[in-house]
Amino acid sequence: MLRLTKRTKETTQPPKKQQALVLPLNASGNSLFYLTSIIKAIRPSNENDTAQANLNFKALLYQLSQDKRALFSLRKALLSQFLRTNIVTALTENGVVSGRGFVQELTSKLKHKIIPALLNSNDFLYVINNVFYRKKDYVWVQNLDGDLWKQFFEILGVQVNLTESTLIKQLNQSFQILSYRVATLGIEKEVTQRYQNFNDAAFPFLEQNRLTNEYLKLAELPHQNQEQKRALLATITEALHNCNQSIIWIKEQRIKYGTSLAQTYILTRLQQQIDRLFIIIDVLDSDSQFNTERFVDYFKTVVKNENRKTSVKEFLSENTGYLAYQIAEHGGKRGEDYITTTRKDFWKMFWSAATGGVIISFIGIIKNLIGKLSLAPFWQGFLYSSNYSLGFILIQETGSTLATKQPAYTANNVASSFDVQKVGDEPDLRNLAITVAKVSRTQLASFAGNLLVVFPLTYLLAMLFFNTTGSMIASGAAAQKLLTDQQPFHSLALLYACFTGFFLFASGIIAGYVENYVVYGKVADRMRSGVGLRNFSEKWKNKIIKYVQNNLGSLIGNISLGFFLGMAGFFGKMFGLPFDIRHITISAANTAIGFFGLNHAISFSELSYTLFGVGLIGVINFAVSFGLAFFVAVKSRGIHLRDYPEFLGMLGRYFKKYPRDFIKAPRERLVAELK
């Protein structure tokens, strides 16, 4: 029979140990309604009110410790539901991503959001869905004090004495299903391809399955040797730990070899199934040492998974985490070039940005000349996009800097200071503060380099165009519009600056994704062995392959950013929406063209107001791009910023002590001290 044996806990001072309760399989009654009422008594009015939930739970625990009849009724209700329902689905499916593949699973969740899947009343998940029927019940369930949950299950005396044939059959069936699934996934190419020897890769996954089948055959014998069964389960546990080590090793290799959504999906599923096997083994080993903490974690997981089973956001977040991490890692490698440590690096960044400002000035002039052509909106947008893309590529090829491209890359370097996923220890918050200072001064250097060149040079180019052709690039109302479009409260400049920040972030993600694909897809090796470059000499072939290997991500990122910026206005016009872009350097160029086009007939206050708007556009470009990139980098590392409230205080103290570090690089003799 399934038994509940009494365990004591000092905090509630429960009564003396009682004899185990043995309940028949048909003791159902109104147990589901009773369990629902118990949870209703604990449930806080607001799911985020953890204090109220803890208080309610403590009251229940005290009542159970003082009232034997209440404890008996709860045991009876819980066990009757547990015995009359099938737990196989809860063990093999709940919280384990489906084997149908990423797209199919995503489609299924979207369908079930509209029409929920039908549950059988004999399924244990039916009980969970009816007891924890609110979609956010998982919030307070997870936030409740873990010791209270342990105390609750220990008061109930959750301990399995495996003499109940129905329960044994369900556990063994779950054990077998999960074991075969682990073995199947363990020989997928996404798992084995990083190993030189297939047998080395597949061995732990196949071995656990062989041992599991041996255990199940032994369990079918009429006269069972319990010691032999425990020994087998211990060996299976060791094999599963070896499987875990293989998964960890494969994840570590993503830094060198990249990753894919398919690999991430398979590894996520493997890990979930192995964790579930550990829970089953913990029950089957019959060693009277039930791991209550692991059971509590599983219980919380079941509730959360049932509440969130149709959540597309949860599904995407879980399955794209490591892919996002790898994309962020590739972005971070480039971000190292955008962070200055010494004064020499600081001034090098400034002059690099100044060179970029020269190119941006020409981009601004050409963009406004294209605007004078009588073209259909699409072709005008296409030419805008081509102009932007070619300009951004030229900035890359000349080693120049565009200030607004930095945030999408430097955000990962800031997040890497939190990187407990790499080192497994507490993050170095002081190093994080130093990194923030480096990013701040580097960003200021690049903004200054861009803007100090863009405005005067664009003005001179506009003057040169007028002196050469006799006509202005923009004059009258058109010139005034170039100024008004940058003014924050006379236009939608700040909203459009937000859109631009998103595009800057998105282009960084695209660049990181392509760089990851170049590594993971072994593009360089495929090009070297393919026929596409057969007619090139070995020297040129190597040059092309090296360029693709080192620059394809940036190239695609620049092209995508150019088309994001160039086509935004077209889509806004086509759909009649307030949708356009405002980019700080392009805005500065437009301001210079408009100022010249009005023959300087503009008040100092309006010019100051316009320049103030350009500055705000830059701040928003940076804030949105950096914020989104930082969010992705942090989330992909499994980091919760709320766990480090002390960081802001540390950053404030660092700023108070070294305020100039946020504006200008320290002298070389101080660099070692600040590292």
N, C-alpha and C positions, 0 to 999 in steps of 0.2 A: 504494500500500500504506500501511497504518498503520505508522509508523516510531517507534522509540524512539531518540532521540539522546542521547549521553552529555553530562551537565553535571557540573561539578566543584563541590565544597564543601570549604572548608578544614578544617572541624571533624573530618571523618572521614578526611581525606587519601586520597581514592580514587585508584585507578590512573589512568594517563594516558588521555586520550580514546580511546574505541574507535569503530570504525566502526558505523554504524547497523545494527540487526538487522531484517531483513525476514522476517516469519513468514507462512506460508500460512494460509488460513482454517480448515483442518481439523486444525491442530496443537493438539488438545484434550488427549488422554491423560487422566491423573489430575490435571489442573490444579486442579480445584475442591478436591480433597482436599489438595493442596499448599498452596493459599492458606489453607485452614482451619487447617493446621498452623502456617503462618507467624503468623497472628493469635493462635493459641493460645499461641505462644511469647512474644508481646508482652503478652497479657492478664494483668493482675494478679489475684491471688487474691481481692482485694476491689476492687470497681469504683471505690471512692473513694480507693484507694491510688495517687495520681498519681505519687509518687516511684518506686514499684516499676515502674509502667508506663513512665516516662521512662527508667529504668535498662535495662529490657528492650529498649526501642526503640533506645537508643544501642548496645547490644550487637549488635542486628541490623544497624544501619547500619554498624558497624565491620566486621562479617563481610562485608557486601555490598561494602564498599570494598576489602576485602583478597582476597576469593575471587571471581574472575571467573565460575567455574562456578555459584556460588550466585546471582550477579546474573543470569546468563543464564537459569537455571531459573526465577527469579521473573518475569523479563520474559516468558518464554515462557508461563508459567502465566497471568499477568495478561492478556496480549494474546490468548491463545487463548479465554479466557472473554469478553473484551471483543468479539471479532470474531464469535463463534458465537452471541451472544445479541442480542436486540433492545433498544436503548436508548431507544426512543421513549417507552415508559411511564415510565421513570425520569426523562426530561426533562419530560414533559408532565403527569404525574400525581403523582409522588412529592413530598410537601411542599406540594402545591397543593390547597387545599380544593375539594371537589367542587362542581359547578354545580347539584347537586340541591336546594340550599337548606339552611338551618340545621337544620330539624327532621329532614329526610330523612337528612342526613349524620350527625346525632346518633344516629338510630335504627339506621343502618347500622353505626356503631361499636359500639353495644350488642350487635347481632346477631353481629358478628365477634369479639366478646370470648368468646362461647360457642362458635361454630364458625368458625374462621379461614377467610378467603378462600383459594381454591385458586390457586396460582401456576404458570404454565407454565414448564417447565425451560428454555425458550428465551428467557425474560424475564430481563433483567439483574438485576431486583430479586430473582429467585430465587437468584442468586449472593450478593447482599448478605445475604439472609435466612439462607443456609446458612453463610456465613463469619462473620457477626456474629449468631450464633444466640441469644445470651443477651439477655434483655430489657433489661438495663442496660448493655450494651456501649457504648452511646452516651455514658455518663458518662465513662469513661476515654478514649474517643476524643476527646471535646470538651476534656477537661482536659489532654491531652497538650500539651507545648510546641509551639506553632504552628510554630516554626522547625524542629523535628524533622520534622514532616509535610512542610513545604516541601522540606527536605533529602532526605527519602525519595523524593518524586516527582521531584526534580531528579536524584537518583542514577539513578532508573529512566530518566530522560530523556524524560518525557512531553511529546511534541511531535507534533502531527498533521500529516502530509503528505497532503493530500487528493487521493489518486489511487485510493483504494479506493471503488468504486462503491456497495457495500453500505452503507458508513458514510456516504457523501455522501447517499444516498437517505434514510437514517434521520434525519440531521441536518436536511435540508431539510423532511422531513415534520413533524418536531417544530417547526421554525421556523414553518411554515405554520399548524399547529394552534394554537399559542400566539398567533400574530399575530391570527388570526380571533377567538379568545376575548377578547383584549384589546380589539379593536374592538367586539365585541358588548357587553361589560360597560361600555365607555366611553360608550355611548349610553343606558344605563339611567337612569331618572329620578332615582334616588338620587345619580347623579353629575352630571347636567346641571341639576337644578332650582335650584342655587345661582347659576347664570349667567343673565343677562338674555337672552343670545342663545344659542340652541341650537347654532348653528354654531361659536361660540367654544368651547363646552364639548366638542363632539365632535371638533373638528378634529385635535388631536394624536393621538387614538386611531385615527381613520380614516386619517390621513396615514401613520402607521407601517405600516398594513396595505397601503395602496396601494404604498408603497415596497418592502415585502416581496414582494408579488406581482410587481413589476417585477424585483426581484432573482432570484426563482425562475424567471421566464421567461428571463432572461439566462443562468442556470445550466444551462438545458436546451439551449442552443445548442451545436453540435458544436465550434465554435471560439470559445472564451471569451476575453474581454478582462479579464485579472486586475485591471488598474488600475481599470477601470470598475466591476468588482464591489466592490473595496475602497472606492471612492468612494461607492457605493450603501450599503454596510454602515455607513460613517461617517455618512451622512445618516440612516439608520434609527436609529443610536445616538443622534443628536441628537433625533430625534422621540420616542424612548423617554424621554429625559431630560425633554422637555417634558411627557410623560404623567406622569412622577414629580412634576413641579412642580404639575400640576393636582391630583394626589392630595393633596399637602402643603397646597395652598390650601384644598381642601375640608375637610380635617381641622381646619385653623385656624378655619374658619367655624363649627365645632360650638360654640365658646364663645358665639357670638351666636345661632345658629339651632338649637342642639341637634343630636342625632343619633338614630339608630335602630339596632336590631340588624341590619336588612336592609342599611342603608348600611354599617355596620361590616363585615359579612360580604363585601359586594361589594368594598369598598376593600382588604380583606385579600387577597382572591383576585387582584385586579388587581395589587397590589404583588408578590405571589409570582410571577405569570406574567411580569411585566416583568423581574424579577431573573433569571428563568430564560432569557429571551431574550438578556440581556446575556452569559450564559455561552455560549450557542450562537454568538452573533456573534463572541465571542472565539476560538472554534475555527475558524469559517468564514473569518475575515479573512486567514488564511494569511500573517501578517506576521512569523512566527518570533519573536513576542514574547508567548508564552503566559503569561497571568496566573496564575501558580502559586498565589498567595494566594487568589484568587477560586475556583480549582479546589478548593483545600483546604477552603474554607468550604462549597462545594457538597457535597464528599465527606462532611464531617461532618453536613451537613443530611440527606443521603440516609440515612446510618446511623441518625441519631436518628429520622427520620420512619418508617423501617421498624420500629425497635424500639418506637416509640410510636404506631404507626398506629391502634391500637384504644383509645388513651387518651382517655377522655371528659374527664378533668380538663384535659389539654393542649388539647383542642379548645375547651372552654368558656373556658379562660383566654385563648387566643389570639383568640377571636372576640368576647369581651365586654369586652376591655380598654378600648377607646375609649368604649364605652357606659358602663362603670364610671367612666371618667375624667370624662365629662360629668355623670353623676349626682353624683360627688364634687364637681365644680366648683359645681354648684347648691347642694349642701350647704354648701360652703365660703363661698359668698356670704352665707348666713345665719349661718355660723359667725363671720363678722367682727363680728356684733352681740354675740357671747358672749366677746369678748376685750377686756380693758381695758388701756389704756395709761397714762392719768393717774389721779390719786387721785379726781378728780371722777367719772370713768367707774367706778372701783372702787366708790365709795359708791353710785352710781346703780344698779349691778348688785346691791349688797347690798339696797337698798330695793325693787328690783324683785322679788328673790327673797323678801323678806319679804311682799310682797303676794301672791306665788304661794303662800306658806305659809298665808295666810288661806284661800285657795280649797282647798288640800289638806286643811286641817282639816275643812272641810265635806264634802269627798269622803270622808274617813275615817269621819266620823259617819254619813253616808248609807249607806255601804257596810256598816257593821255593823248598821244598822237593817234593810237588805235581808236580811241574814243571819238575822234573827229571823223572817222570813216563812216559812211552810210552802209551799215551791215545789219543783217538779221541778228537778233539777240544771241542765238546759239553761236554763230560764227564769230561774233564779237567776243563772247565768252571764251571760245576756243583760242582765239588769238591772245586774249589776256592770259589765259592759262599757259600757253606756249611761251609767252614772254617771261612770266614768273618762273616757270620750270627751268628754262635755259639760263636765266639769271642766277637761280639758286644752285644749279649745277656748276656754273662758272665760279661762284663763290666757293664751292667745295673744291673744285679742281685747282684753284689758285691758293688754297690754304687759308682763305679769308674766313671771316666770322660774321654770321647773322645773329644778332643778340637774341632774338625771339626763339631761335631753334635750341638754345641751350637748356631751358627748363625741362624739356621732355627727356633730356639725357642726364642732367645733373641730379634730378629727383631720385634716381635709383642709387646714386652714390650717397645721398643723404640717408636713404632708407637702409643702405647696407650697414650703417652703424648700428642699426637695430637687429642685425641679422643673426638671431638666435638659431635660425635654421642651419646656418653654416657651422657655428662654433659650439652651439648647445649650451652656452653660458648666458649670464646676464649681459645685456648690451652695454657698451662703453658710452655712457651719456655725455661724458666730457669730450670724447672724440667727436660725438655727434654735434655738439655745440661748436667745436672748431671747424667742422665741415660746413655748418651753416654759415659761419663767418667767411669761409673761403668762397662759397657759392655767392654770397651777397656781394663781396668786393669784385669778383669776376664778372658778375652780371652788370654791375655798375660800370666796370671798365668797358665792357662790350657795348652797352647802351651809349655811353659817352663817345666811344670811337665811331659808332654808326652815325649818331645824330650830329656830332660836331662837323662831320663831313657832308652828310646828306643835305642839310638845309642850305648852306652856302653854295655847294657845288651844283645842286639842282637849280638854284637861282641863277648862277652863272650860265648854265646850259640853256635855260629858258631865254636869257638875254642873248646868248650866242645865236639861238634859233631865230629870234626876232631880228637881230642885225643881219643875219644871212638871208632870210626869206621875206622879211618885211611884215610878217604876221605873227601874232602871239599864239602860243599854244592854247591859252584860255584867256578870255577877256570878258569884261562886263559881268552879266549874270552868271556865266559859266565859271568865271574866276571867283566870284563871291560864293558860289555853291561849293567850290573846293575848300573854302575856309569854313563855311557853315557846317559842312559835313563832319568836321573835326570837333565842333563845339558840343560839349557834353549835354547841355540842356536845351539846345536849339535843334537837336537831331537825335537819332537813335545810335549815336556813335558808341556809347558804352555797351549797349546790347550787342551791336555788331562786333565789338572788341571781344566779347565773351565767345561769340561764334568762332572768331579767329583763334582764340586760345584753345578751343576744342580741336580745331583743324590742326594746329601746331602739335597738340598732344597726339592726335590720330596719326599724323604723318610719322611721328616718332615710333608709335606702336607698329605701324606698317614696316618701317625700316628695320626694327628689331625682329619682326616676324620673318622678313626676307633673309636677314642675316642668319637667323636660326635655321631656316630652311636650307640655306647654302651649306651649312655645316651638317645638319641631320641628313639631308638628301645627297650628301657627297657630290655636290654639283661639280666641283673642280675635277674630281676623279672621273666623273662621267664625261666631262668635256674632253679630258685628256685621252680617253679611250674611244670617244665617239668619232663620227665621220664628218661632222660639221666643220672642223678646223683642219681637215686633211690637206687642203691646198695651201695652208700657211706654212712658213718656215718654222723650225723648232723654236727659234728666238721669239718670233711674233706670237706663236701659239702660247708660249709660257707667259708672255706679257699680258695677253688677253685673259688667260686663265687666272693669273695673279690679280688683275684688275677686278674681274668678276668676284673673286674670292674676298677681296678686301673692300670693294666699293659698291657692290650690287645693291646692298641694303640701303645705303645712303642715296644712291642714284634713284631707286624707286621711291624712297621717302621724299626726295626733292620734287620728283615729277608729281607725286600724289598731292603734296602741299601746293604746288603750282596750280593744279587743276581744282583743288578745293577752293582756293582763293579766287581763281579766275572765273569759275562757273557759278559761284554763290549768287552773284547779282542776276544771272540768267534764270536760275531757279526761283529767285524771289519774284522776278517779273512774270515768269510763266504761271506761277500759282497765285500771284497777287498777294504775296506775304511780305512782311517786313524782314527780309532776309538778305544780308549783305555782309561784307567784311570790313574791318578797320584794323590795319596793321601799322604799328607805330612808325616804322621807317617809311612805308609807302605814304602814310598820313603826313609825315614830315616833308616828303617830296611834294605832295599835293599842296601843302601849305605854302611852300616856296614858290611854286608855279602860280598859285592864286594871288599871292602877295605881289609878284612881279606883274601879273596880268591886270591888276587894279591900279597900276602906276603908283603904288605906295599910298593910294588914297584910302587909308584905313587908320582908324584911331589907335593910339598906343594900347588903350584898354582892350579893344577888340582883338588886336594882335596877341596881347598877353593872354587873353581868354582862350584864343585858339591854340596857342602853344601849351597852355595849361591842359587843354583837352587832349592834345597829342601825348602829353606826359601821362595823363590818366589812362589813355588807350594802352600805352606801354605797360603800365602797372597791371591792368586787367589782363592783357595778353599773357604776361608773366604768371600772374596769380592763378588763372584758370589752367594754363598748360602745366605749370609746376604742380598745382594741387591734384589734378587728375592723374598725372604720371606718378606722383608720390603715393596716391591712394592705391594705384595698381601695384606698385613696387612693395608697399607695406602689406597689402592684403595677400599678395602671392607668397609672402613669407610667413603667413599665419600669425601676424603680429597685431595686437590690439593696443592702440595708442593710449587708451584709458588706463592701461596697466602701468603707465609711466608718467603720472601727474607731476613728478618732481622735475621733469625735464625743463619746463618753462622757467622754473626758479633758477635752475643751473644755467640756462641760456641767459637769463637776466643778469646774473652775477658775472658771467663771462663778459657780457656786453659792457657792464659797468667798469670792469677791470681793464678790458682791452677794446674800447669803443672804436679806435682807429682801424682795428683789424677787419671791421665790417665794411670799411670804405677803401682802405689801401693795405697792400701786403706789408707785413712787418719786415724789419731789416733781417738780413741773413743770420745774424748772430742770435736772433730770437726764435728763428724757425724751429730749431732743435728742441727748444724749451716747450714750444706749443704743440709739438707732435704728440 
